[in-house]
Amino acid sequence: MKTKGPEFAKWITPLVEALKQMGGSATPKEVIMSIAKSRAISKDILEVTLPSGAKRFNNQVQWARQYLAWEGVIDKSTRGHWKLTSYGLKAEINDPIALGIISKWIKKHRRRPQSK
């Protein structure tokens, strides 16, 4: 699965799909495992760790979730629970739309003034 943009971009569409299939909300662990199962992610890939000790796959899905939260697709008000907003439940997210979301938020964050 090759997607232009940051590596986590390829998990945005599967993340929204997984949440929709799960009724619109689930724990991060449930969503991550659902994506891994539906996309047949190998155990080898699931076990790759970052220098911090975190699982790389989980980290990538969590970055996808962050951008969806900034976009208003996922409600970020409850820690430890991912929930689609009413907009997110209706939204049709595909790879080109996902790349647009990422591009939009990268530009917005670049324009922020640096605090001293």
Stockholm file with secondary structure:
# STOCKHOLM 1.0

chainA/1-116         MKTKGPEFAKWITPLVEALKQMGGSATPKEVIMSIAKSRAISKDILEVTLPSGAKRFNNQVQWARQYLAWEGVIDKSTRGHWKLTSYGLKAEINDPIALGIISKWIKKHRRRPQSK
#=GR chainA/1-116 SS CCCSSSGGGGGHHHHHHHHHHTTTEECHHHHHHHHHHHTTCCHHHHTCBCTTSCBHHHHHHHHHHHHHHHHTSEECSSTTCEEECHHHHHCCCCHHHHHHHHHHHHHHHHHSCCCC
#=GC SS_cons         CCCSSSGGGGGHHHHHHHHHHTTTEECHHHHHHHHHHHTTCCHHHHTCBCTTSCBHHHHHHHHHHHHHHHHTSEECSSTTCEEECHHHHHCCCCHHHHHHHHHHHHHHHHHSCCCC
//
